Amino acid sequence: MAGRPAEVSCNEGETSGLGDARRPVQYRLIPMHILVVEDDRDIADLVGRALEKAGYTTEILGSGRDALATIATRPPDLLVLDLMLPHVDGLEICRAVRSQEKTAAIPIIMLTARGDESERIVGLEIGADDYMGKPFSPNELVARVRALLRRANRQTPSTGTITYGGIVVDAERHVVSSNGADVTLTAKEFLLLEYLLRHRGRVLSRDVLLTDVWGYKYTGGTRTVDVHVRRLREKLPPLEEALVTVKQFGYKLLDPSPAAPPAAT
């Protein structure tokens, strides 16, 4: 299925080489492409219609095996992924996407009909950026898609790098290293890290992190913040000591870094 791409006119007097040189030319902007992997056709069609109405193009697949082949050849801008799928389940797909450099940064929203929180936490731990339980509101799904894509593709206004202990973040290129070694982060992990670095020394509640980093009032509970913080600590060893938990509230990134040299006197 294909969404309706936006169109803009060039300045009067420009030409495409076809017809009147002073006639405005319509340039077709390429819309974001979203892959929906869902074996329930009714749900898949509902999601597809909602996303297309919002201006995205969609491709719908009902098999995990087909999804892996498609992602490898035509990586989407975002992946809406059901947990329970034939041939290859959503967790395996998520793990495979995150393990490849070409696809590691693709935002992933996982859909699940299961009420067991542990299944959702596993999905977040292996790299899903977000999850929604069935039944869900198509409008809320679109809002979450917009939030993820906006943050994954935004132009960072700052220039240069952010340095914290042994961590170096290139905010423009979305490149992170720890003690000289490159580190691969998901889009949401990168945004959470950047937010923590820019607000170092402040105690940040889980609700504030959900609102400012995830971009909406998250209804799935604050456990997703804990999962992403744990992943950052695992991938970036300097954070194990520097990113402290404020009991029953949130997190604080120490300032200065415990690894930083003492100030000269």
Secondary structure as GFF3:
##gff-version 3
##sequence-region A 1 265
A	DSSP	beta_strand	7	9	.	.	.	ID=ss1
A	DSSP	beta_strand	26	28	.	.	.	ID=ss2
A	DSSP	beta_strand	33	37	.	.	.	ID=ss3
A	DSSP	alpha_helix	41	53	.	.	.	ID=ss4
A	DSSP	beta_strand	57	61	.	.	.	ID=ss5
A	DSSP	alpha_helix	64	73	.	.	.	ID=ss6
A	DSSP	beta_strand	78	82	.	.	.	ID=ss7
A	DSSP	alpha_helix	90	99	.	.	.	ID=ss8
A	DSSP	beta_strand	108	112	.	.	.	ID=ss9
A	DSSP	alpha_helix	117	125	.	.	.	ID=ss10
A	DSSP	beta_strand	130	133	.	.	.	ID=ss11
A	DSSP	alpha_helix	138	153	.	.	.	ID=ss12
A	DSSP	beta_strand	161	164	.	.	.	ID=ss13
A	DSSP	beta_strand	167	170	.	.	.	ID=ss14
A	DSSP	beta_strand	175	178	.	.	.	ID=ss15
A	DSSP	beta_strand	181	183	.	.	.	ID=ss16
A	DSSP	alpha_helix	187	198	.	.	.	ID=ss17
A	DSSP	beta_strand	203	205	.	.	.	ID=ss18
A	DSSP	alpha_helix	206	209	.	.	.	ID=ss19
A	DSSP	pi_helix	210	214	.	.	.	ID=ss20
A	DSSP	alpha_helix	223	235	.	.	.	ID=ss21
A	DSSP	alpha_helix	239	242	.	.	.	ID=ss22
A	DSSP	beta_strand	243	246	.	.	.	ID=ss23
A	DSSP	beta_strand	250	253	.	.	.	ID=ss24
###
